[in-house]
Amino acid sequence: MLTFILNNKIIKEDIHPGTSLLDIIRYKKDLYGTKVGCREGDCGACTVLEGSLIGEKVVYKSIVSCLTPAGNIHGKHIVTIEGLNMSKLSPVQEALVDNSGTQCGFCTPGFVMSLTCHCMEENISDKSKAINAISGNICRCTGYKSIERAAGDISSLMKNKDIKNPVMWLVEKEFIPAYFKDIPGKLKSIQNTTESNGSLVIGGGTDLMVQKPEEVADKSLKMLYNDSGFKGIFVENNKCIINASSTASDIMNSQVVQEVFPEILTTFKLVSSEPVRNMGTIAGNIVNASPIADLSIFFLALNPDLILIKGNKQRNVKLKDFYLGYKKLDLEDGELIKSLVFEIPEKPYFFNFEKVSKRTYLDIASVNSACFIKEEKGVISNCFFTVGGVSPVPLFLEKTSAYLEGKEISIESISSAAGILQEEISPISDVRGSEKYKRLLARQLFFAHFIKLFPGKITFNKLIENNNIV
């Protein structure tokens, strides 16, 4: 039995947990404001709000309903565009109207939901943050400048927001309906978890709901997204432990992770859109085993361990050894990823992530790469390099990394290492680029790490000159 709140109504129905939330909203509940667009999480036309009870408050985030399996919304508050209806337009809706931010209107509900969710955040707003909130929404005809102006006006209205209790403040200012005040009490009455011991394991759904929607809708499922045993990010014995159901947003907003990667708030904006980051889990990204999986390439550069569990049994395997071949994993039947674990490096150290895609944002990488470097007096004492899109698996550059240890950070050593890198990769030509193009990108991203991290020693012009690049 699935129990959740849809706008202002408690829903209790026997719904298959693999049913798309989008289909529940439109075809079971006849709420047609949530639009059917790409069904791949790219366009944002189906954006809704998901509220989770945390302590005494409900915390909201934007999600794409097309990729949300029904089992993940048990015990949650789901808000569609109809759930924002009041006697007059909300300030968010008025801002879009006043700035001519709508035309055909197909995408408009998604923009309203994303901007409303931004208003509900427990932090101070500004125009940049408001625009970031709509990173997952595509407009097909209006153009973005009018929408950006609307976002700026909305952020201005948030200057005096009560960031300790934004939902109550928004109700008072008539941004959202008064029924929101009753949601915490209603959610308390719903049992938090449901048993799920099916054969198909699913987390956030952002991969499986695209790749195998029919299978997800038909098979018995094991739902891990809301399982508290797979949640959480913490430090233990100088090791950072990221549990399997932690989302990309959980990771980038974690104070623990931010201390290790100070630039992660900027870096992770290259990883999908905000609604998808709010849903996609680290274990899902790893087991999907895409050769260009951003999270896999990012964390692979720390040479982490995976903790795998099966019943009461547990074993550890290095992430770099987890990939046996294209879509082949060192994972036994019934085994689950419990956590990703890496040693927190002693400062100072250098870390960088690079990605090239046809679009800067909201796109899958053609080639991506990450590096971790420890340096002492100009000599590399320890390093790990990774690259994606040039091998059947997310590739840990074992030989390239080993070669650079003990070498001076110089144009000559980097150039020599780039040659070893070319021997380790095996790209193929496909829709994201030719083999030659991917080899070029892999080299350029490798150079980019050093240009960014050691600007006083390594320059683009010197690398070009040393490598006879025209």
Secondary structure, 3 states (H helix, E strand, C coil): CEEEEECCEEEEECCCCCCEHHHHHHHHCCCCCCCCCCCCCCCCCCEEEEEEEECCEEEEEEEEHHHCEHHHHCCCEEECHHHHCCCCCCHHHHHHHHCCCCCCCCCHHHHHHHHHHHHCCCCCCCHHHHHHHCCCCCCCCCCHHHHHHHHHHHHHHCCCCCCCCHHHHHHHCCCCCHHHHHHHHHHHCCCCCCCCCCCEEECCCCCHHHHCHHHHHHCCEEECCCCHHHCCEEEECCEEEEECCCEHHHHHCCHHHHHHCCCHHHHHHHCCCHHHHCCCEHHHHHHHCCCCCHHHHHHHCCCCEEEEEECCEEEEEEHHHHEEECCEECCCCCCEEEEEEEECCCCCCEEEEEEECCCCCCCCCCEEEEEEEEEECCEEEEEEEEEECCCCCCEECHHHHHHHCCCECCHHHHHHHHHHHHHHCCCCCECCECHHHHHHHHHHHHHHHHHHHCCCCCCHHHHHHHCCCC
